């Protein structure tokens, strides 16, 4: 009987770990905009910048839903990503450069800074992947 209970416990634990599989996956965010650009140049990738603020509810929603989706995380492995906090001096300067007027905002660009696509607000996974496709096609 104890063996059966152990087997069930191991099975439940395995399902819990495997069932969360991709949920724990995260986008690899570059620590600075400059490092995101350098990575993009080195790997011949596009750059994605997510403009956000800690107090912004929709920013958290975008992060917890669309940007945590396994398909998005997988696709983002082919881009260099950076999060710009608009309340920080560097983030505010970058937001001004790219004329960001609302958050969350996501801007896709070439490593040279040329903008390819953008959106403001929370978008669905298919919409997000469509923006990535549009940016990739323009590059």
N, C-alpha and C positions, 0 to 999 in steps of 0.2 A: 504494500500500500504506500509506504514512504517513497519507494522508487517511482511510483506513478505520480505522486505529488511533486517530487523533484523534477520529473520529466515535464509535467505540466508547467511548473514554474519556469523552467528553462525555455520552454516553448513560448510562453507569454512574454518573457524577457526578450527573446529573439525577435518576436513580432513587434514589440515596442521599439526596439532598436532599428530593425530593418524597415518597419513601417514609416519611421521618421526619415529614413534614408536621405532624401534630398532636402527635406525641410531644414536640416542643419547646415546644408551647403550655403555658402555665402559668396558674394561677389568679392573678388580680390581688389580692394580699393588701394590705390597708390597713396602714399602719405602726403605728397605734395603735388601741385599742378605740374611743376617742372619735371618731377620724376615720372608722372603719367605721360607727359609729352615725350620724354626721353625713351621710355619703354615703347611707346607707339612707334617712334622712329626706328628703334632697334628691331622691332618685330613686324614692321610694315602694317601697323594696325591703325584704326581710328581711335579717337579719344572721345569718351563720354564724360561730361561733367554734370553731376546732380547738384543743383543749388537748393539749399535747405536751411532751416533754423531749428534749433532744439524745441522751441515753443510751438512749432507748426504742426498741428494735427494731421493735415493731409500729407505732409512730408513723411510722417511716421507710417501712415496708411500705405503710401506708395512703397515704402521700404518693406513693410510687413506682408504685403500682398504681392504685387507685381514683381518687385525686385527680389523676392524670395522664391518665386516660382522656379522649379527645376529647369524648364525650358529656357527661361530668361538667364538663369545663372550659367547654364551651359553656353548659351550664345555669347554672354558677356566675357567668357574666357577668351574670346577672339578680339576683344576690344580692351583698351586701357581705360580704366575708370578712376574718377576722382570725385570726392564729395567736397563741395565748397560751402562752408558755413557763412551765410550772408551777414551774420552778426560779428564775424571776425574781420579785422582790417584787410587781410589778404583775400578773403571770400567776397567782401564788399567791393573791393577793387576789381576782382574778376567779374562779378555781377554787373558792375558798371560798364566794363569793357564790352560785355556781351549783351548789354541793354536788357537785363533781366528785370522785369517789372512785377512779377508775381512768383510765388513759390508754392509747391515744388516746381522747379523748372529743370528740364533736362536738355542739354545741348550736345549734339554730336558734331564733331569737327575733325578736320585733318590735323596731323601733328603741327602743321604750320599755322594753325589757328583759324583756318577758313571754315566757316560754319556750313554744315551740310543739312541739318534738320534739327528741329526742336519741338518740344511741347511743354505746356504749363498745366499743372493739375495732376490728378490721379487718372491713369489710363489702365485699360485692361491688358492682359498678357498679349492677346493678338494685336492690339493697337501698338503696344510697345515694340513687339517684334516687327511690325510694319514700319515703324520709324527707323529701326536698325537697318532694315532692308533698304529703305529709301536712301539713308545716309550712305550705305555701302555701294549702292548703284551710282550715286553722284560722285563718289570718290574715284 
